[in-house]
């Protein structure tokens, strides 16, 4: 799902590893994955990171929050199978 900013999570739904597609080659900084209760499950530094292993997460709805270009917060939903 691309919300017009050039970032998307694929595949969605995802089993074990998600990929962040960066259509406009924007700089990704911190990445946080939160569950539907807003608990942080994974927190990463995004330096040249485009794939994230989520095999340790239980099935459900999650949000991936990225700081983009050192200033903009982008939140994208995804489903873990």
Secondary structure, DSSP 8 states (H G I E B T S, - for coil): ---SSSEEEESSSBSSEEEEEETT---EEEEEEEETT--EEEEEE-TT--EEE-TTS-SEEEEEEEEETTTEEEEEEEEE-
